[in-house]
């Protein structure tokens, strides 16, 4: 998993429906590496999924890599969280 310096407020405050794919991917990196927060693969997968939906190619790779370390139940939980976030933002 790649490491990234992030200037985003943690955890995920300030991300709106207008958040860029890059910001969403950055949030996935924050959670996947535990950068300033507890490491949380479900949250990371959620943010990578949202970034991938907006066309971020790196997020697609990170999400795939992360999926290999997650159970199908965890992946389903992350997908549900992504759908809920999208629903709240619309």
C-alpha positions in Angstrom: 0.0 0.0 0.0 1.3 3.4 -0.9 2.1 6.0 1.7 0.8 9.5 1.3 1.1 12.8 3.2 -2.4 14.1 3.6 -3.6 17.6 4.5 -7.2 16.4 4.9 -8.9 16.9 8.2 -9.2 13.6 10.0 -11.3 11.6 10.1 -13.0 12.6 6.8 -14.5 15.9 8.1 -15.1 18.3 5.3 -15.5 15.8 2.5 -18.7 16.6 0.6 -20.3 15.3 -2.6 -18.0 17.7 -4.4 -14.8 16.0 -3.0 -12.3 15.2 -5.7 -11.4 11.6 -6.5 -7.9 12.5 -5.3 -9.2 13.6 -1.9 -11.3 10.4 -1.6 -8.3 8.3 -2.5 -6.2 10.2 0.1 -8.7 9.4 2.7 -8.4 5.7 1.8 -4.7 5.9 2.2 -5.1 7.6 5.6 -7.2 4.7 6.9 -5.3 1.9 5.1 -2.0 3.1 6.6 -3.3 4.4 10.0 -1.9 7.9 9.2 -3.2 9.8 12.2 -6.2 7.4 12.8 -6.6 3.8 13.7 -5.9 1.5 10.7 -9.3 0.5 9.4 -9.5 -1.5 6.2 -13.3 -1.3 5.9 -13.1 2.5 6.0 -10.2 2.5 3.6 -12.0 0.3 1.1 -15.0 2.6 1.3 -13.0 5.6 0.4 -11.1 3.8 -2.3 -14.4 2.6 -3.7 -15.7 6.1 -3.8 -12.6 7.4 -5.4 -12.6 4.6 -8.0 -16.2 5.5 -8.9 -14.9 9.0 -9.7 -12.3 7.6 -12.0 -9.2 7.5 -9.8 -7.1 4.6 -11.2 -4.8 4.4 -8.2 -7.8 3.9 -5.9 -8.8 0.9 -8.1 -5.4 -0.7 -7.5 -5.4 0.1 -3.8 -8.9 -1.3 -3.4 -8.0 -4.5 -5.1 -4.9 -4.9 -3.0 -6.8 -4.2 0.2 -9.6 -6.6 -0.8 -7.1 -9.5 -0.8 -6.6 -8.9 3.0 -10.3 -8.6 3.8 -13.1 -11.0 4.3 -16.1 -11.0 2.0 -18.2 -9.7 5.0 -15.8 -6.8 5.5 -15.9 -5.9 1.8 -19.7 -6.0 1.9 -19.7 -3.7 4.9 -17.3 -1.3 3.1 -19.5 -1.3 0.0 -22.6 -0.6 2.1 -20.8 2.3 3.8 -19.9 3.7 0.4 -23.5 3.5 -0.7 -24.7 5.2 2.5 -22.2 8.0 2.1 -23.3 8.6 -1.5 -26.9 8.6 -0.3 -26.2 11.1 2.4 -24.4 13.4 0.0 -27.2 13.5 -2.5 
